[in-house]
Every structure is written in C-alpha cells, then in structure tokens.
Amino acid sequence: MNNNFIYIKDNFFSKKECEEIIKQFKNNLEEGPVHTGYLFKKLLLNNYVFNENFLIKFNKKFNKQLDIYKKTYPEINETASYWGLNDLTFKQFDKGKFFSNFHSEHSLSHPNRLLSVQLYLTEHDCGTEFYKTKEVILSKIGRLAIFPAYFTHTHKGQKCPENKERFIITGYISFINFGPNETHNNR
C-alpha cells in the first residue's frame, strides 16, 4: 500500500472543462505576492462573484475525491477537529516562472491547513517536486492532487522546460474554528 498520503485523480476535469476554466478566469487576475521572488497572477475563487456555478461543480466533484482520500488514508478521520475546503485560488504562472522555493503550506501564517489541493489545468514536462522523496506530480490537464500541508510534504514547482504559461487551481483543507458557543455535529 502506498503510504505517502499523496492522492492523484486524473481526468478530474476534462481538457475541454480545463480550457473553459482558463478562459473564464484568466482576464480577472491580480498580481500574486512578491515574497515568492517573482510575481504570479491569481484570483481567489471563493470571493469571485461570477463563479457560483464553477464552485458548485468543483465542490460536488471534489467531495467524492475527498471521500476516497479518507477511505484510502483513514487515519485522517481521527483528527480532533472539523475541516473544510477553503482558499480556492486560480493561478497563472507566466512563461519561465514557477514557485522555486521549497515550502510547506502549513505555517505560522496558515496554522489551520491540513491538506493541500492542486488541480492542474495545463500540461507540461514538469510539476510539483517533493523535497525528501524527490517524487514529482507531473502537471497534466485535469489532474487533481491532494497531499498533506505539513513539513513532511515540503515541495516546490519545477521549471517548465517548454517555457509555457501554466495554469493551476490550488486550495486547502483546513481546520474550521468554531466560536466558544458553537458546535458542529458532522465530521
């Protein structure tokens, strides 16, 4: 049994659906953070007014894959908190640009992140490289990847040898904080 906690689902969205997603969101992007050493463009989909149909479709398909992840790695069901998908972001990396620094998604500024979610919208002879194992998730149109957000899965992007633009959707499964008088009965 593969015990690296990395789950990959090919054809999560079809090539046509990925092209439609790029067309829908590409012209509404903002510059990404400078701390990465370069600029990339992004759009936080959770806050985007015109994407309700996309979010409904994404969530419906994603929840099926999350159920498979939980069956494949049942120990995640033992977490003491409640969690959900958030910070869904459409990103464009210009030609020659990639996230070159090794990092994990769980950090001081994001302490609630449990799992990383990536949906590759374009295909390249490169992908996401993991520090310890040197394992690579290749960028393939419609490929969904889910993996832990922690230091155990420190990763970076790889340089595209074809020097093409890249499009990806990222998100996180994060612990949900409830106020002191709130409870949640569904886990």
Buried (B, 14 or more C-beta within 10 A) or exposed (E): EEEBBBBBBEEBBEEEBBBBBBEBBBEEBEEBEEEBEBBBBBBEBEEBEEBEEBBEBBBEBBEEBBEEBEEBBEEBEEEEEBBEBBBBBBBBBBEEBBBEEEBBBBEEEEEBBBBBBBBBBBBBEBBBBBBEEEBEBBBBBBBBBBBBBBEBBBBBBBEBEEEBBBBBBBBBBBBEEEEEEEEEEEE
